[in-house]
């Protein structure tokens, strides 16, 4: 009986540690507002996960990666701000609803060498699943573009 109790306690502790580690995987959101900002993008398809308005911010390393044909150097960071659409025609930005970070990190083997992290509108980690919520689509759609949908033309 004592052995079963100790085993159960050990499993509970292990599960707690794993859950705590998963909760802190998102790094602090960088101060991205001074980075190069894209043109305004509107996704009007209501079935799309990215329905709404978004702006892409790229740090200097990421801009070099865009200029090199989407070949991003280690440490490149891209942030996307997502806004609701206000009104019917998408002409006005509504409230911010999420922020997403991609950071080139060769240690992220399960996600094509990119760290993906999601945040709430106020910058708190949202605990999104980087494989299910991000990488599966990036891998399917843009593997040949270093897993990045946007390009240098988005920053003109």
N, C-alpha and C positions, 0 to 999 in steps of 0.2 A: 504493500500500500504506500509506504514511504517513497519507494522508487517511482511509482506512477505520479505521485504528487510533485516530486522534484522534477520529473520529466515535463509535466504539464506546466509548471512554473517556468522552466527553462524555455519552453516553446512560446509562452506568453511574452517573456522578456525579449526573445529573439524577434518575434513579430512586432513588438513595440519599437524596437531599435530600427527595424527595417522600415516601418511606417514613418518614423521620425526622420530617417535619412531621406526617404522619398519626398517628404514635405519640404526639405530645405535644398532641393536640387536646383531650384531657380536662383540664379545669382541676383544681387541687387540690380534693379533697373538702372542703367547708366544715364547720365545727364546728356541726352541725345539732341535736345532742342537746337543746339548750335551746329549740328552736323548738316550736311547737304540734304535738302528736302526735295522730294519728288513733286511732280505736278499732281494735281488732285485726280484721284481715280474713283470712279463710281461703278459699283457692281449692282445692277438693277434686278438681277435674277433673284427672286425671293426664295428660291430653293437652294441657293448657294450658301455655304457656311460663311462666306465673306460678303453677304448682302450688306450693302451700305457704302460708305465713303471712307477711303483710306489714303493716308500719306505715308510714304516710305522715307526713312532717314538713314543715311549711310555715313559711317565714319570715314576718315581719309583712306584707311587701308581698303575698305570695301569699295570706295570710288575707284581706286586703282584696279581692283578686281573687275569691276564693271567695264572699265576702259580696256582691260585685257581680254574682253570677250567672255565675261563670267568665269574667270579663273581667279579665285579669291585666295589671298595669302592668309596664313595662320593669324588668328586674332581679329580678322575682319568682323565688324558688327553691323547688323542691319536691324532697325526697329521699325515696326509698322503700327501706326495708330489707326484704330477703326472707330468710325462714328456711325450713328444711326442716320437714316435719311429723314429729314424734316419735310413734311409735305409730300405731294404725289410725284413730283417731277425730278427730285434729286438735286435741285438747284441750291439747296441750303443744307449745311452741315447741322445735324442734330447733336445730341449729347454723345460724348465719347463712351464706348462700351467695352473696349479692351485694347491691350497693347501686347505685341508679340516681339520677342527678341530672337534673332539667329546670331550665333557667334561661331566662327570657324574654329574648330577645336579637334585636332587630330586624334585625341583620346576618345572621342565620341564615335566609336566604331559601329554601333547599332543604328546610327542616324546619319550615315554618309559623311562623317567628319564635321558635323554641325551640332552645336548645342541649341536646342529649341526651348524656349520658356515663354509662358503666357502670364499675363498680369491683368488685374482688374483695372477699371478706368482710373482708379486712384493710385495705381502702381504697386499693389500688393500681389504676391504670387497667386495664381489661380489654380495651381495644381493640375494643369492639363497634362495629358499623357503625350510625351513628345513623339512616340512612335505612332500611336493610333491617331492623334489629333493633328499631327504635322507631317511627319516623315513619310507615312504611307502615300499621301497625295504628292508630296514633292518627289518621291522616288518614281511614282507612276508617270507623272507629267513632265518633270524637268531634270531628270538624272543627267542628261547630256549638257546641262547648263550649270553644273556644280550645284544642283538642287535648288536653284534660285529662280523664281518666276520672273522677277523684274529684270530690266536691263538698263544700260546707260541712257537710252532714249527717254526713260521715265524721269530723268533729272534735267531735262532741257527746258 
